[in-house]
Amino acid sequence: MNSKQDQSHIKWISDFIWNIADDRLRDVYVRGKYRDVILPFTVLRRLDAVLEATKDAVLERKKFLDTHKVAEQDGALRMAAGQAFYNVSEFTLAKLKASAAGQRLRDDFIAYLDGFSPNVQEILTKFNFRNQIQKLVDSHVLGYLIDDFLDPEVNLAPLPVKDADGRIKLPALDNHGMGTVFEELIRRFNEDNNEEAGEHFTPRDVVQLMAKLLFLPVADRIESSTYSLYDGSCGTGGMLTVAEEALHELAEQHGKEVSIHLFGQEISDETYAICKADLLLKGEGAEAENIVGGADKSTLSADQFRSREFDFMISNPPYGKSWKTDLERMGGKKEFNDPRFIVSHAGNNEFKLLTRSSDGQLMFQVNKLQKMKHNTPLGSRIALVHNGSALFTGDAGQGESNIRRWVLENDWLEAIIALPLNIFYNTGIATYIWVLANKKAEARRGKVQLIDASQWFQPLRRNLGKKNCELSDADIQRILDLYLGDAQETAQSKWFDTQDFGYWKITVERPLRLKSQLSDERIEPLRFATGDEALRAEIYATHGEALYSEFAKRKPAIEAWLKGEDENEDDDSEDSDSSDDGEATTTRKAVPAKRRKKLLDASTWQRDKGLMEVAKRAQQALGSAVFDDHNEFRSRFDEALKAQGDKLGAPEKKAIYKAVSWRDEAAPPVIAKRSKLKAGEHFEPGSDGAYLETVGKDRFMVEYEPDSELRDTEQVPLKEPGGIDAFFVREVLPHAPDAWIATDKTQIGYEISFARYFYKPAPLRTLAKIRADILALEQQSEGLLHRIVGGA
């Protein structure tokens, strides 16, 4: 058969199986659940057909092994079957067809399933297929399904069906054809169940583009050798198999013969089962052994390939999905010590690559980067899909920004390609392909290419969920032409230095300026200085000085009030339910336990009363006049404390200062530190907040208290001419001459603002058009006024 006929035949088989679902399951399952039966049944029929020729040999080998009490039988049975799987039950689907219906068929069918090899058993378990059997029996559908899959008009076997004269009646279905049939069924079920499709199924057009981006740049360097291909969130395995086909095809075009080993990990039971089954059906049993998965096999918290490195990696990791459970399994942020995500970089031995727990997509990227080969000529190449937040989410020093910094400063990012909106099944948001490599071509070193392909697509005739367009072959080629061509800028392709995306985040401080006054109005609130001032004031208003002399006695009533309990709840009077005007009375909302605990701590009340009394004694010595200089106030206040014999710790002093002081721009800056310079000691003030003060012949280095309310941050590009100091002098000091930079808080961050680089403002209208519109509006308004006045 030619290729076109092959495709036609494969489509016919896919349609046949698809129609079985509609014919047999319509009244038994909702449409979205057809796949729970049809996919495992398709796997069973293919395996059954493949094993048919060696069934007797397997049964004989099983009998021999049992007779000789051989414990480890798996290898011998695989050899007898000539496959990576086998079945040791006495049944085949054809024999089951002859079984009685009802419970006898159920028991025989279960015995048939139990006879499969462990790798097939795992697939059936992950499909949750055994839980469907009783439902199929009760609805009298199981026998019909077996009949339908054994229909003589369809051949799922690797050998052709011949008539009595030896002529081919139905062509054989080889492993590639069977894999294509299964992929087609997966695609149709995913598209039919659009809400879940995007989680596990990446559109084939996107995968084909990603595969070409992976392999084409190194096409002439592919050798006749063995290569590994890895997907850490492999879903149904579509990316792996498409990429495998692309690499084989590329190698053949260059006269090379390659062996490709697939590796994947998937957390969803069903999609893991589909992926593994797909490889078995394609005759890639050895590769199926390299696919691991299940609910306990998260790539982040349970990496099954921790010590492996791979030549090529491809993935569509989950974006916008929480990884909080993984984080907790890994010890939480305090106990986290996974060396994949805590690296040595830029002089920091504990450079953390941990994203916020609400979105772990960039963690999957880090996992792949940690599996790169560094000692091979090709190194490793990676293609991933991310949404827009991977480009810019995370401030300098935070996990997402750190990951971008780690990637860019190691020069691993080759390109980012913006895809069209609505290209995926379950989301219409912007998505981007990242291409990374650790052995970049010379022309790409130190550079990053951004390609805007968001407008290159062809509409679908019918929407598939939110997917309303696809990448045509021509669209893919346009992208590849830009990616593989000369480094020339166009409207859709721009080139940047890696440092273009970096910036310093500087913290700009300004001095705290305070005035102070020991007035009665400012001293009295110290009674509630511990916090929850409003609640403490209400409690004090109710209980007064008794709070200090008999707190234990008052505590139950206070606690009940804080819990929102009604002290008169046993009162059956009419007034207990409503007020005179008919409005319902409200009950106090309970105060959280943590706050209640502090409010019910007698020592906090005594401590606050003590502060108030200390302040009053200081008031007697200093009076209640306003101090325009807080520095003078603090000095005089300390003298008063010493004279009175009062001793306060720093927190207590701070509480009093806070209560009796307020901000005032006219006040002198509050001094935090004042150090006398030695004779001849050199000191030159800069922009770091240290100033020179001269008093007579003495010189002092002075640092001021920063005002948190005036604190600001600025982003300074890493390529800023003159660096941070030049930016500060030009952009900050003209507006805030007393400002300085908190150098210990300076962080380096990276973000990629795709929209900024490709933004196209709407063209302004010409003056002639604007004038014409104004004249038209004037004429309309004059006509309206005439009608109003005329009507009057």
C-alpha positions, -999 to +999 in steps of 0.1 A: +000+000+000+011+035-006+012+061+022-021+076+013-038+043+014-022+035+047-036+067+062-070+060+047-070+025+062-058+037+096-086+064+096-111+036+088-100+015+118-100+046+141-136+054+129-146+018+135-134+018+171-149+052+177-183+040+165-181+011+189-181+036+218-212+054+204-230+021+197-224+003+229-217+028+256-242+056+249-267+045+275-241+032+300-216+060+303-216+098+298-197+107+267-167+120+285-162+085+301-162+064+269-124+065+269-123+046+303-135+015+284-125+020+248-088+028+253-080-002+275-101-025+253-081-013+222-049-021+241-063-056+250-073-064+214-040-054+200-020-073+226-043-103+222-037-103+184+001-099+187+003-128+212-019-151+193+009-168+173+030-177+204+001-184+228+007-222+229+045-217+234+039-193+263+015-218+280+040-246+276+068-225+289+047-215+319+039-251+327+076-260+325+086-232+348+059-241+373+069-278+373+105-269+380+094-243+406+112-214+389+105-183+409+116-156+384+096-163+352+092-130+336+123-131+313+116-166+301+079-159+293+088-128+274+113-148+253+086-174+247+062-147+236+087-130+215+075-097+229+080-074+259+047-088+273+027-120+275-005-137+288-004-170+307-042-175+311-059-202+291-081-175+275-079-153+244-106-128+234-118-153+208-123-180+235-140-155+258-164-148+229-176-184+233-181-181+271-215-179+286-228-144+294-232-128+328-211-137+358-193-166+340-181-142+313-171-118+341-150-144+359-134-156+327-126-121+316-110-113+349-089-145+347-078-134+312-067-100+325-049-116+355-028-137+330-011-107+316+026-098+324+032-073+352+038-043+328+004-048+312-012-054+347+002-020+357-014-003+327-048-019+334-045-008+370-037+028+361-065+028+336-087+017+366-102-008+341-111-036+365-136-012+382-155-009+349-160-047+345-190-052+368-208-022+352-202-036+317-216-070+329-246-055+346-255-035+315-249-066+293-223-048+272-191-068+279-199-096+255-209-071+228-177-052+232-157-084+227-177-093+196-172-058+182-134-058+187-132-093+171-153-082+141-140-100+110-141-068+090-114-051+110-079-064+116-058-051+145-032-079+141+003-076+128-004-103+102-028-099+072-061-118+071-063-140+040-092-157+023-095-194+014-074-189-017-046-172+002-053-138-011-050-109+014-085-099+026-074-074+052-039-059+054-017-062+084-015-034+109+022-029+118+033-014+150+036+021+136+000+018+121-013+006+154+004+034+173-011+059+149-046+044+154-042+047+192-029+082+190-058+092+168-083+077+194-064+096+222-066+128+202-103+124+195-112+116+231-091+146+243-107+170+218-142+156+227-134+163+264-119+197+260-119+207+297-091+182+304-073+181+271-049+209+278-036+193+309-023+162+292-024+168+255-004+193+235-017+200+199+003+181+173+011+212+153+028+228+184+047+196+191+059+193+155+072+229+157+090+221+190+106+190+176+120+209+146+133+236+170+151+209+189+167+190+161+171+212+130+199+235+145+221+204+150+209+184+120+243+183+104+259+172+136+237+142+143+258+110+141+249+073+137+247+068+175+223+064+204+204+094+217+181+099+247+149+119+248+132+129+281+099+145+291+093+151+328+056+158+324+050+134+295+012+131+297+001+106+270+035+106+255+027+125+224+057+148+226+081+119+230+068+099+201+065+129+177+100+140+186+113+105+182+098+103+147+112+137+138+147+127+149+146+094+130+134+112+098+161+138+101+188+112+106+176+093+076+178+125+055+214+129+065+223+092+059+225+084+096+211+056+116+202+065+151+189+045+181+166+066+204+157+058+240+126+075+255+123+085+291+092+100+307+075+107+340+038+114+345+018+119+377-017+112+363-026+075+365-047+074+333-024+094+311+006+074+323-013+042+313-020+057+279+016+067+274+029+033+284+003+014+264+010+035+233+047+025+234+037-012+238+014-010+209+041+005+187+064-024+196+086-003+218+084-025+249+119-016+261+111+021+259+079+016+278+100+004+307+115+038+308+082+055+314+073+058+351+043+074+367+014+074+391+001+096+418+032+091+439+056+099+411+057+136+409+087+149+389+093+176+415+091+156+447+099+121+434+122+125+404+128+090+390+157+100+369+178+119+394+211+106+382+204+106+345+214+131+318+197+134+284+206+146+249+172+161+241+143+172+264+108+183+255+079+192+276+047+211+282+048+214+320+016+224+340+014+262+343-006+280+369-008+248+389+001+247+426+030+225+437+023+231+474+019+193+481+052+186+465+068+214+485+054+199+517+067+165+508+102+180+502+102+195+537+086+229+531+106+260+524+125+259+557+137+223+554+140+223+516+174+209+505+169+194+470+202+201+452+184+205+419+168+237+432+195+251+455+227+258+434+259+277+436+257+308+414+272+343+413+292+337+445+262+324+464+264+287+475+227+286+483+212+304+453+175+293+455+155+284+425+122+279+443+091+295+428+060+305+447+039+274+456+010+285+434+028+279+401+056+254+396+061+255+358+096+270+360+106+242+385+102+218+356+125+238+335+151+237+363+147+200+366+156+196+329+185+220+330+200+199+358+199+169+335+219+184+306+250+167+292+280+189+294+307+166+281+293+156+247+298+175+214+261+183+211+255+189+248+217+190+255+189+208+239+155+216+255+122+229+242+093+237+266+060+255+266+053+282+293+027+308+297+034+345+300+040+345+338+073+326+333+087+356+315+082+382+342+066+369+374+087+372+405+107+402+419+144+404+420+158+378+444+126+357+442+126+322+428+112+329+393+136+358+387+165+338+401+157+310+376+157+334+347+189+349+360+205+315+364+195+306+328+206+338+312+238+343+331+248+307+321+238+316+285+215+286+280+185+304+264+185+305+226+151+318+218+115+323+229+087+321+204+053+336+211+025+313+198-010+325+186-037+329+212-062+300+215-037+275+201-044+251+231-075+232+239-083+245+274-068+279+275-068+310+253-039+327+271-006+336+256+019+308+254+056+307+245+081+281+234+114+283+252+144+268+234+175+262+256+209+246+249+242+244+267+263+242+235+250+272+216+262+280+181+289+307+180+265+332+165+241+327+194+265+330+223+255+358+246+224+364+226+187+357+229+163+357+200+126+366+205+102+357+177+066+370+176+046+343+158+013+352+175-003+363+142+008+333+121-020+307+121-049+294+101-084+293+116-101+260+123-134+252+107-147+241+141-134+251+175-119+223+196-126+236+231-108+270+231-085+260+203-097+279+173-066+279+152-035+259+142-001+263+128+000+253+092+031+239+076+037+273+061+034+290+095+059+265+110+083+271+081+081+309+086+091+305+122+119+281+113+132+305+086+136+332+112+151+308+138+176+292+115+183+322+093+208+350+097+207+371+129+188+400+113+161+419+130+126+421+115+092+431+127+087+396+141+123+387+151+145+407+175+179+399+190+191+409+225+222+405+247+215+383+277+222+413+299+194+433+282+169+415+304+187+421+337+184+449+362+195+460+396+166+465+420+178+493+444+161+504+475+160+542+479+158+554+515+151+588+529+157+599+565+131+597+592+122+632+604+103+634+637+090+659+663+082+647+698+060+659+727+053+643+761+017+655+762-011+638+782-029+630+749+001+611+736+011+594+768-024+580+776-025+556+746+007+539+760-018+520+782-026+499+751+009+498+735+011+460+731-014+462+703-051+458+694-055+493+707-092+495+699-101+463+717-079+472+747-096+506+749-131+490+750-119+465+776-104+493+797-136+514+793-156+485+808-133+473+835-111+503+844-083+501+869-096+467+881-076+452+851-044+459+871-056+448+906-080+418+899-074+407+863-079+370+872-114+378+884-123+398+853-107+374+828-137+350+823-160+379+813-134+394+791-128+361+774-165+355+768-168+390+753-138+384+730-153+351+718-185+369+709-205+351+734-238+367+746-237+371+784-275+373+784-281+343+761-303+327+788-325+358+790-358+350+774-370+386+774-383+401+741-355+426+742-329+399+738-339+393+702-347+427+688-345+464+696-375+487+700-373+498+664-375+462+651-338+459+641-320+427+650-291+432+675-257+422+663-233+398+681-196+406+683-175+386+659-151+363+678-115+375+680-090+350+667-074+327+693-039+341+688-050+377+694-072+366+724-043+350+741-023+382+742-053+403+752-059+378+781-023+380+793-023+401+825+015+408+821+009+428+789-015+451+807+009+456+835+038+462+811+018+489+792+008+506+824+044+507+834+054+524+801+027+550+806+039+557+842+076+560+830+065+585+803+045+605+829+076+607+852+097+619+822+070+645+815+074+659+849+111+664+842+109+676+806+075+692+804+050+690+776+067+713+751+073+702+715+108+691+706+115+700+670+145+678+670+139+641+679+176+636+685+176+662+712+144+647+727+160+612+729+191+626+746+170+645+772+146+616+777+176+593+785+189+618+810+154+620+827+153+581+829+187+580+845+178+607+870+146+589+880+163+555+882+141+540+854+157+514+832+141+505+798+151+481+771+153+491+734+118+477+726+102+497+755+119+529+745+108+524+709+072+520+721+073+553+739+091+571+711+064+558+687+036+570+709+049+606+715+064+614+681+051+622+646+066+627+612+074+663+601+093+672+569+107+703+586+123+683+614+160+674+613+168+637+603+168+612+631+204+599+637+208+561+638+245+560+642+273+586+648+309+575+647+339+598+654+366+595+627+402+592+637+427+619+628+438+614+592+411+587+586+398+591+550+361+592+545+343+602+513+305+604+514+287+585+486+252+574+479+251+547+506+236+568+534+268+577+553+273+614+557+302+635+570+295+659+599+321+683+612+319+698+647+349+721+653+380+701+646+361+667+650+347+648+621+319+623+624+304+597+601+266+600+605+239+575+594+202+583+596+172+563+604+153+554+572+116+563+570+097+532+559+068+553+546+092+572+522+110+540+511+110+534+474+125+510+449+139+516+414+149+492+386+183+501+370+192+482+338+224+462+341+236+480+309+229+515+324+258+538+314+277+547+346+258+520+365+237+525+397+255+557+408+249+575+375+212+565+375+208+577+411+224+611+405+203+616+374+169+602+383+166+603+421+186+631+437+170+659+417+137+649+433+149+638+468+183+654+477+184+637+511+180+602+496+205+573+497+207+537+485+205+509+509+233+489+493+228+458+514+193+454+499+203+457+462+192+426+442+198+415+406+167+405+387+157+394+352+125+397+333+115+394+296+088+418+286+078+404+253+049+429+248+073+458+253+096+447+225+069+440+200+043+466+210+029+484+180+009+516+189-022+523+170-015+549+143-027+584+151-055+598+130-046+627+107-056+662+116-079+663+086-100+634+099-102+648+134-113+682+120-140+665+099-153+646+129-155+678+150-174+696+122-198+666+119-205+667+157-211+704+156-237+700+129-254+673+148-255+693+180-269+724+162-297+703+147-305+689+181-306+724+197-329+737+169-353+708+175-353+714+213-358+752+210-383+749+182-403+724+201-405+748+231 
